[in-house]
Structure formats: C-alpha cells, structure tokens
Amino acid sequence: MQPLFKTACLAIAAACVIAGPIQANASTNPDTDATASTHYKLVKTIDLPGKGGHGDWVVFDPATHEIWVVQSPDHAVVVLDADTLAVKATILGIQDGNGIALNDKFAFVADAKANKLVVIDKRTFKQVAAVDTAGKAPDGVALDTKNSRVYVANDDSDTESVFMDQPPFTRVGTIALTPQPAKHGPDVNLYEPSLGRIYQPVDNVVDVIDPAAQKVVAVWKFHLKKDAKPMVYDSQGKHLIIGSRDEKVLIVDPDGKLVATVPFEGGNIDQTAIDVGARRIFLGDKSGEVDVIDLDTHQVVDHLHTEKNVHTLAVDPRTHRIFVYLNESNKVDVFEPV
C-alpha cells in the first residue's frame, strides 16, 4: 500500500467512526444482495443415462410429481421421480427433441429433425403417435387446456400448428406468425388459461394468439435489440415474465404494458422457471450461474452455481426444489431452500 493511499484510508476510517454506523441499503441487505451467501443448497446430482450434449426443455408434472427432461443428443426423454430423485423412465426414438408439454394422459414433444409432434403415454412411457407438424423445425409446445388443443411453434416456417390433444391427434389448423419472414423464428410458447391467450416469442416481439379466433390478435414490441425468449406467468402478481437476449427480464401486464425490467448477467437466456409461492424466478442463461430474481422487488437476489451452457430447468412448487439440467455433463442438479 502506498503512503498517500494509506493516509487517505485512515482518514476515511476516522470519518466513519465520527459519523457513526452507515445504514444498510438495498445493495447490502442479505435478502437482496446478489453477493450474499446462497439461500439454496445442492441436495443431489442425478446421473442421466446416455452421453449428454446440447439438451433442451425441462418440465414438472404436478399430477405425477415427475420431471421430464428432453435429452436431445441421446434422442430421448428422461423422466425423473421428483420425490425419490431417481430416474424413472427413459423414452427413446426421438430424433431431436425440443419443447415438451403435458396433459393428464400424454406428453407432447416437438421433434425438430423429424418435423413431428411425438406423443407419449404418461402411464406406460410408450410412444403412441408421431404426427407431421406441416412445418419445419418444430420447437415450442403449449397446451390449450380449455379447448383441448396443442400448439406447436415451427422455427423455420414461422407458423404455429394446432392439434387435438386426444387421439388421433389430428392437425386442425395453422397460424401465420409475425414477423414474416422471421430472422430466427418462434421460440417456446406459453398458454395461460386465466388469460385465455397463447404468448409466442418471435425474434424481438411477442405474438399474442387468440385460441378461439385461431389468429394473432396483437404483437407486443418492447424495442428489444435481440430476441425475446420464453416466458412464465406470475399468477399472484398477475404479470408475464419474459426473458430476452438483451440481458434483461421484462415484467409485463396482461395487456402488454411493460411494468419493469430486471437486468442480469449472461445474455444467452433460454428457459425461465417460476416458483410463485416462494416469489422467485430462475434463469437458465448459459453463464454457469442460475440467476434468482425476487418477483416482488424485481432484483437479482441469489445465484446457483452450476456449469457453463446450462439453459433449461424446472421447479417443483410443492417442495420448492429446482431441477437444473446440466446438459453437457448429462446430469440434473437438485437444489432446495436452506
């Protein structure tokens, strides 16, 4: 330490003693400080069958207490027991799985290479159908539970294909998305039953689809420089939480009004998982750290240390466990609150 610098430091320290203790602000509050010790602990790492690589979507099934992991490089879907934290089933024969959605009987998986919607019986873990999507590179899958329909976003066709959610899983419609043509195409979509709408990110906008009219009824523009990404719905705060490659999360009213933005480090966000009861969202952004955001303060409050390129994850809201898919090392890390 240089003499002048040392003298200055001593002077500052003396001034602080005279002035008394400094009141903590938001950045030094342990409940809001991203540098504070984590409020989560790693309770198990589950080894998955296969070799791993660039995997994709992860969802929690509240009906069966299962975690479904789309394991793209191994052409499979792996089902985990969310209570015992063990592998329950491995379903093979999916060339390049992307998005997945579940109803009471079936799992619906987008197979990007085969251009198929693959249907799996949740009881037997057997494929029961593979339906042509009439589009290229299907990605997102969303279930309209009110009208018993499945919506599949086709990346390379800029369309949304619509299917029945029961046998024979007939395709009943195709919706043109905006913009046309898209630069990167649609990503994983969201159906929110309380709002009666499907929200479809396409490039840097969000298309709002009315299932009854079977068309895009609004296009939300948030002046993003890069892509809007998949979203979740906060049923308590009544907000849509939209990821973006602009290194910020958008907090949006159901009418499309931007309420707040939350910056985060690590711009390659993909899946966002939500724990409404705990008032937390978790960002899969490939940084090696899962950012944790408080839904009420709109601040990053924690980080879960994982590995580089982690981008998908799911939450079990019963136990508040977070299942983080380490796609490259072919494992799932399970965290829970301390």
Backbone torsions as a table, in degrees:
resi	resn	phi	psi	omega
1	MET	NA	130.5	-180.0
2	GLN	-72.5	149.1	-176.6
3	PRO	-56.7	-45.9	-177.7
4	LEU	-63.8	-41.0	179.7
5	PHE	-64.4	-40.1	-180.0
6	LYS	-63.4	-43.2	179.3
7	THR	-61.5	-41.6	179.8
8	ALA	-63.3	-41.1	-179.3
9	CYS	-63.9	-41.0	178.8
10	LEU	-64.5	-37.0	178.8
11	ALA	-65.3	-42.4	178.9
12	ILE	-64.3	-41.9	-179.6
13	ALA	-62.2	-41.9	179.0
14	ALA	-63.2	-41.5	179.6
15	ALA	-61.2	-37.5	-179.6
16	CYS	-67.2	-36.8	179.0
17	VAL	-65.2	-43.9	-179.9
18	ILE	-63.4	-42.4	-175.2
19	ALA	-75.4	-18.7	-177.7
20	GLY	92.3	178.6	-176.1
21	PRO	-66.1	145.5	178.5
22	ILE	-85.1	131.7	179.4
23	GLN	-69.4	134.9	-179.4
24	ALA	-68.4	138.7	174.1
25	ASN	-108.8	-171.5	-174.6
26	ALA	-60.3	-33.4	-175.6
27	SER	-75.6	-14.8	178.1
28	THR	-110.9	4.7	176.9
29	ASN	-77.7	125.6	-177.8
30	PRO	-62.2	-18.7	178.9
31	ASP	-82.9	-15.8	-178.0
32	THR	-124.8	-3.7	-176.1
33	ASP	-85.4	120.2	-179.3
34	ALA	-67.3	-18.1	-179.8
35	THR	-90.7	-5.5	178.9
36	ALA	-69.5	162.9	179.5
37	SER	-62.2	147.9	-173.7
38	THR	-66.3	150.1	176.8
39	HIS	-96.9	11.8	-179.6
40	TYR	-128.9	152.2	176.6
41	LYS	-126.7	147.7	175.1
42	LEU	-79.7	120.5	-177.2
43	VAL	-104.3	-22.7	177.5
44	LYS	-165.8	148.2	168.4
45	THR	-115.8	119.7	-176.1
46	ILE	-96.8	122.0	174.8
47	ASP	-77.7	133.0	179.1
48	LEU	-99.9	151.7	174.4
49	PRO	-68.8	155.0	178.7
50	GLY	95.8	-166.0	-173.2
51	LYS	-111.3	-16.6	178.5
52	GLY	81.2	-176.4	-176.4
53	GLY	142.9	-144.6	-178.9
54	HIS	-81.0	90.2	177.3
55	GLY	-83.3	-177.4	-177.9
56	ASP	-138.1	-133.6	-158.2
57	TRP	-65.3	151.6	178.3
58	VAL	-131.7	132.1	178.7
59	VAL	-136.3	151.6	174.4
60	PHE	-101.9	135.6	178.1
61	ASP	-103.8	105.4	-178.0
62	PRO	-67.0	-22.1	-178.9
63	ALA	-74.4	-35.6	-175.1
64	THR	-114.3	-3.3	-177.4
65	HIS	57.2	49.9	-179.8
66	GLU	-123.8	153.7	171.7
67	ILE	-110.9	125.9	178.5
68	TRP	-106.5	124.1	-176.3
69	VAL	-117.3	122.3	176.9
70	VAL	-84.6	109.8	-172.6
71	GLN	-102.4	78.5	-170.2
72	SER	-55.2	-49.0	-173.9
73	PRO	-64.1	-26.6	-180.0
74	ASP	-97.3	9.3	175.1
75	HIS	55.7	45.8	-171.8
76	ALA	-147.0	168.3	165.2
77	VAL	-122.3	130.9	179.7
78	VAL	-109.6	132.4	-179.4
79	VAL	-108.8	128.2	179.5
80	LEU	-111.4	146.3	171.4
81	ASP	-83.5	118.1	-175.3
82	ALA	-72.9	-13.6	178.9
83	ASP	-93.9	-48.6	-179.6
84	THR	-85.1	-13.8	179.9
85	LEU	59.3	45.7	179.9
86	ALA	-130.6	157.0	175.6
87	VAL	-69.6	128.7	-177.1
88	LYS	-103.6	-34.9	-178.8
89	ALA	-160.9	152.4	172.2
90	THR	-127.0	123.0	-176.2
91	ILE	-110.8	114.8	-175.1
92	LEU	-96.0	174.2	172.2
93	GLY	93.0	16.8	176.7
94	ILE	-109.6	117.1	-170.2
95	GLN	-64.8	-47.3	-177.2
96	ASP	-152.8	82.2	-175.8
97	GLY	-71.2	141.2	176.7
98	ASN	-122.7	-104.5	-178.5
99	GLY	-76.9	160.2	178.5
100	ILE	-147.3	143.6	175.4
101	ALA	-143.0	153.2	-173.1
102	LEU	-127.5	139.5	165.1
103	ASN	-115.7	-161.2	-173.8
104	ASP	-71.4	-22.6	-175.9
105	LYS	-116.0	-31.5	-168.3
106	PHE	-129.6	153.8	167.1
107	ALA	-107.4	134.7	-178.7
108	PHE	-114.2	120.6	-174.9
109	VAL	-121.6	130.8	175.3
110	ALA	-82.5	121.4	177.0
111	ASP	-103.0	103.8	-171.2
112	ALA	-68.7	-34.3	-177.6
113	LYS	-77.4	-39.4	-178.1
114	ALA	-85.1	-10.1	-175.1
115	ASN	56.4	45.9	-177.8
116	LYS	-127.2	153.4	164.7
117	LEU	-100.2	110.0	-178.0
118	VAL	-90.2	132.1	-177.9
119	VAL	-113.1	129.5	-177.5
120	ILE	-120.4	133.4	174.2
121	ASP	-73.6	121.2	-176.2
122	LYS	-69.7	-22.1	-179.2
123	ARG	-81.2	-43.1	-176.0
124	THR	-98.8	-13.7	-175.2
125	PHE	60.4	32.5	178.3
126	LYS	-111.5	145.1	172.9
127	GLN	-68.5	133.8	178.7
128	VAL	-117.3	-11.6	179.1
129	ALA	-165.1	155.4	171.4
130	ALA	-143.5	104.0	-169.9
131	VAL	-104.9	134.0	178.4
132	ASP	-64.1	133.8	-176.7
133	THR	-85.4	-10.7	-175.0
134	ALA	59.7	26.0	176.5
135	GLY	-149.7	169.6	-177.4
136	LYS	-105.8	138.6	176.4
137	ALA	57.2	59.8	176.9
138	PRO	-60.0	140.0	-173.2
139	ASP	-127.6	-81.7	-176.8
140	GLY	-76.3	148.3	175.3
141	VAL	-132.6	127.9	177.5
142	ALA	-132.9	145.3	-179.0
143	LEU	-107.9	122.3	171.5
144	ASP	-87.8	95.0	-173.7
145	THR	-71.3	-22.8	179.7
146	LYS	-72.9	-41.3	-175.8
147	ASN	-106.3	6.5	176.5
148	SER	57.3	49.8	-179.6
149	ARG	-126.7	153.2	176.0
150	VAL	-115.2	129.8	179.6
151	TYR	-110.8	124.9	-177.9
152	VAL	-119.0	123.5	178.4
153	ALA	-87.7	124.7	-179.2
154	ASN	-100.0	108.1	-173.3
155	ASP	-55.7	-49.5	-171.1
156	ASP	-92.2	2.7	177.9
157	SER	-115.3	-11.5	-178.6
158	ASP	56.9	43.1	179.7
159	THR	-134.9	164.4	174.0
160	GLU	-120.1	117.9	177.1
161	SER	-93.7	141.9	-175.1
162	VAL	-118.9	131.3	-177.1
163	PHE	-128.9	157.2	166.9
164	MET	-69.2	147.2	-179.3
165	ASP	-97.2	11.8	176.7
166	GLN	-130.9	158.6	179.5
167	PRO	-53.3	139.9	8.0
168	PRO	-91.7	19.9	176.1
169	PHE	60.1	43.4	-176.9
170	THR	-67.3	139.5	172.1
171	ARG	-76.8	126.2	-173.0
172	VAL	-117.1	-0.2	179.5
173	GLY	-177.4	162.9	174.7
174	THR	-138.7	132.0	-177.1
175	ILE	-116.2	127.7	175.2
176	ALA	-76.8	134.5	-177.9
177	LEU	-102.0	166.0	178.8
178	THR	-118.9	136.9	3.9
179	PRO	-81.4	162.8	175.7
180	GLN	-129.3	119.6	-7.8
181	PRO	-79.2	152.9	177.3
182	ALA	-87.3	153.2	179.2
183	LYS	-76.7	-47.2	-178.5
184	HIS	-114.1	-19.1	177.7
185	GLY	90.4	174.3	-178.1
186	PRO	-71.2	150.4	177.3
187	ASP	-109.1	-158.6	-176.7
188	VAL	-72.0	133.7	-173.3
189	ASN	-97.3	170.9	178.6
190	LEU	-137.3	130.1	167.9
191	TYR	-105.5	127.7	177.2
192	GLU	-114.6	108.2	-174.2
193	PRO	-61.3	-34.1	-178.7
194	SER	-68.7	-21.6	179.8
195	LEU	-103.7	-15.2	178.6
196	GLY	65.0	33.7	-177.8
197	ARG	-138.3	155.0	170.8
198	ILE	-108.6	131.0	-178.1
199	TYR	-110.7	120.1	-171.3
200	GLN	-123.6	105.5	174.1
201	PRO	-69.6	132.3	176.5
202	VAL	-137.7	116.8	-175.1
203	ASP	51.5	-124.3	-175.5
204	ASN	-101.8	19.4	178.1
205	VAL	-128.4	173.1	175.1
206	VAL	-124.6	119.4	173.8
207	ASP	-83.0	133.4	176.1
208	VAL	-106.0	119.6	-174.9
209	ILE	-107.0	131.0	172.7
210	ASP	-91.5	112.3	-178.3
211	PRO	-61.9	-32.2	-179.6
212	ALA	-68.9	-41.6	-179.8
213	ALA	-84.6	-16.0	-179.2
214	GLN	57.4	46.1	177.8
215	LYS	-158.1	164.2	175.2
216	VAL	-75.3	122.8	-177.4
217	VAL	-107.5	-10.0	176.4
218	ALA	-158.7	151.7	174.3
219	VAL	-126.9	114.8	-178.8
220	TRP	-89.2	127.0	179.3
221	LYS	-118.5	122.9	-177.6
222	PHE	-113.6	16.6	178.6
223	HIS	58.5	37.8	176.4
224	LEU	-76.3	140.8	176.2
225	LYS	-81.3	-30.4	-179.7
226	LYS	-119.3	-166.0	-169.6
227	ASP	-76.0	143.1	162.3
228	ALA	-75.1	146.0	-174.6
229	LYS	-124.7	177.9	-175.6
230	PRO	-57.1	157.8	-170.6
231	MET	-133.9	168.8	174.0
232	VAL	-132.7	168.2	-179.8
233	TYR	-118.6	129.2	175.0
234	ASP	-91.1	100.1	-175.0
235	SER	-71.2	-18.4	177.2
236	GLN	-85.1	-47.5	179.6
237	GLY	-82.7	-10.4	-179.3
238	LYS	60.2	46.0	178.8
239	HIS	-131.4	147.1	166.1
240	LEU	-88.1	136.6	179.9
241	ILE	-112.0	111.0	-171.4
242	ILE	-112.4	123.5	174.5
243	GLY	-75.7	160.1	176.1
244	SER	-152.9	152.2	177.6
245	ARG	-79.7	4.1	173.7
246	ASP	-83.0	12.3	-178.3
247	GLU	61.1	41.0	173.3
248	LYS	-153.6	149.7	175.3
249	VAL	-101.5	136.8	-179.2
250	LEU	-100.1	130.5	173.7
251	ILE	-103.3	117.5	-167.8
252	VAL	-130.9	136.8	173.0
253	ASP	-68.8	159.1	178.2
254	PRO	-60.5	-18.1	177.5
255	ASP	-90.3	3.9	177.4
256	GLY	93.8	3.3	179.3
257	LYS	-78.1	129.1	178.3
258	LEU	-75.8	121.2	-177.5
259	VAL	-94.5	-42.3	-177.0
260	ALA	-161.4	161.1	170.7
261	THR	-125.5	145.1	179.7
262	VAL	-123.4	111.4	178.6
263	PRO	-73.0	151.0	175.9
264	PHE	-148.4	161.0	179.5
265	GLU	-94.8	134.1	-178.3
266	GLY	105.3	92.4	-168.2
267	GLY	-79.7	-12.5	-173.4
268	ASN	-88.8	53.7	-178.9
269	ILE	-67.1	143.2	175.9
270	ASP	-127.3	-91.6	-177.3
271	GLN	-87.5	139.4	171.1
272	THR	-113.0	133.0	176.9
273	ALA	-113.3	148.5	-174.8
274	ILE	-127.2	140.5	170.3
275	ASP	-122.0	93.4	-173.7
276	VAL	-62.2	-42.7	-178.0
277	GLY	-63.5	-37.3	179.6
278	ALA	-86.4	-6.0	-179.5
279	ARG	59.9	48.1	-178.9
280	ARG	-136.8	146.7	165.2
281	ILE	-123.0	156.6	-175.0
282	PHE	-129.5	130.6	-172.6
283	LEU	-107.8	124.1	170.5
284	GLY	-92.3	101.6	-170.4
285	ASP	-127.0	15.9	174.1
286	LYS	67.9	8.9	-176.5
287	SER	-83.3	-14.1	-172.6
288	GLY	94.3	-5.7	176.2
289	GLU	-131.7	125.3	173.8
290	VAL	-82.5	113.9	177.8
291	ASP	-74.0	138.6	178.6
292	VAL	-114.5	124.3	-176.4
293	ILE	-116.2	135.1	175.8
294	ASP	-78.9	125.6	-176.3
295	LEU	-72.6	-18.1	-178.8
296	ASP	-95.0	-39.9	180.0
297	THR	-91.0	-14.0	-177.9
298	HIS	57.7	44.8	177.9
299	GLN	-130.0	149.7	170.0
300	VAL	-72.8	122.4	-173.9
301	VAL	-117.5	-8.2	-175.8
302	ASP	-163.2	167.4	175.0
303	HIS	-140.9	138.6	172.8
304	LEU	-106.9	120.5	-178.7
305	HIS	-76.5	123.8	-178.7
306	THR	-127.5	-113.7	174.6
307	GLU	-150.6	161.8	-179.9
308	LYS	-57.9	144.9	175.1
309	ASN	74.1	8.7	170.7
310	VAL	-67.5	127.7	-176.1
311	HIS	-140.3	-1.2	178.9
312	THR	-135.3	149.2	-173.6
313	LEU	-169.0	165.3	179.2
314	ALA	-147.2	159.7	-179.3
315	VAL	-119.2	138.0	168.3
316	ASP	-96.0	105.5	-174.2
317	PRO	-69.4	-16.1	177.8
318	ARG	-70.6	-45.0	-175.5
319	THR	-103.6	-10.5	-175.9
320	HIS	64.9	22.1	174.4
321	ARG	-78.0	145.9	176.6
322	ILE	-113.5	126.0	179.9
323	PHE	-104.1	109.6	-174.3
324	VAL	-106.9	119.9	-176.9
325	TYR	-83.9	109.7	174.8
326	LEU	-86.7	82.6	-167.8
327	ASN	-64.2	-34.7	-176.7
328	GLU	-75.7	-37.4	177.1
329	SER	-90.8	-2.1	173.0
330	ASN	64.2	51.6	179.2
331	LYS	-141.2	167.3	170.8
332	VAL	-125.2	120.4	173.6
333	ASP	-86.7	135.1	179.2
334	VAL	-114.2	119.2	177.2
335	PHE	-110.7	152.0	172.4
336	GLU	-144.1	159.8	-179.2
337	PRO	-61.2	143.9	178.3
338	VAL	-70.6	NA	NA
